[in-house]
Amino acid sequence: MKVTIVTCYESNEERVAFVKEACEERGYEVRVITSDFSHVRKTVRNSIPEGYHAIRTKPYYRNLSLTRLLSHRRFAKDAFDLIGQEDADLLWVIAPANSLIKEAARYQRKHPHAPIIIDIIDMWPESLPLRYDMHAFPFSLWRNVRKKHLYCADHLVSECDFYQQILKEEYSGKITTIHWAKDEEFVRQPDRLSGNGLSLLYLGSINHIIDIDAIAKIISHIDEHVTLHVVGDGESREAFVNELSRICEVIYYGEIRDEQRKSEIFSKCHAGINIYKDGLYIGLTVKCIDYFGHGLPIINNIKGDTYEMVEKNDLGINVAEDSIVSAKQLKQLRQNNEHIYAFYQQNFSKAIFKEKCLQVIDEVLQ
């Protein structure tokens, strides 16, 4: 049994690794196709996971640009040209880019007996922070690349339940939600929480879709001294650090991949920040899973899966534009956080992810 997994983003490779591991534990032969270009750093990658095939990818330097779309289209064509040289028994395609779905449909016409699983981990253009009608040109054209070709999937996987509101209008087959997961073997350090003030954490990409103004407004209304620990990088990093430094103490670490070092920083924090621009089509972020895995409650403003999780399971505070965050509540949740760890284990562990992954594969192979 030969399985090919394809993605154009290095940020998806943790998800890829779990799919790969689940398949290999079944005895399947797995091949991974990825890109040699780093979306976050906008440069050629200096490390590729062992055994992965990295396609040379046309660089781009702006997230919203024609060059980026053309780069993705070229990558998708090259990836499926490469896939066509192999006799894969199953394809697991992670999208976006939407062009990968279009190429998967083209591939299916030539190889109708190879099942295809499309794994939707973001919605383009719906997730973009743009104040335009997504049904109008040119966004309708972009969206239709996905909509018109999803028929090729033997099974659709969605990264969160929230996406299914749109996907069920575009796809009539079976859709299964498989949330992002993290390796449950987190390196957890003893708490180093300070008794003075509130320590918050921002983790992940510092890009154009996080709401810097909203984060600043929330922190400015907290009635205790706030220290903000920032782990990550991105095109908005300078603006983010400069703006937040005006109203609180900011400790910027940059991007950290070492889990032990990250855990040391988590151990100093009372809560994690999950604040994005209004109107984005996001149901769950990877940073939330990191927060929960380390026992941190969250300050959250996105709807869908995350909002419901926080409300039903006491995982933090859901905020609106004029909400006042209670430092006392966050500290109490952080101090008595075993239910947050338990929620993580029950919903986002690697074991849960692999179990659901194999269930989907079994369905398409029946």
Secondary structure, 3 states (H helix, E strand, C coil): CEEEEECCCHHHHHHHHHHHHHHHHCCCEEEEEEECEECCCCEECCCCCCCCEEECCCCCCCCCCHHHHHHHHHHHHHHHHHHCCCCCCEEEEEECCHHHHHHHHHHHHHCCCCCEEEEECCCCCCCCCCCCCCCCCCHHHHHHHHHCCHHHCCEEEECCHHHHHHHHHHCCCCEEECCCCECCCCCCCCCCCCCCCEEEEEECCCCCCECHHHHHHHHHCCCCCEEEEEECCCCCHHHHHHHHHCCCEEEEEECCCCHHHHHHHHCCCCEEEECECCCCCCCCCHHHHHHHHCCCCEEECCCCHHHHHHHHHCCEEECCCCCCCCHHHHHHHHHCCHHHHHHHHHHCEHHHHHHHHHHHHHHHHC
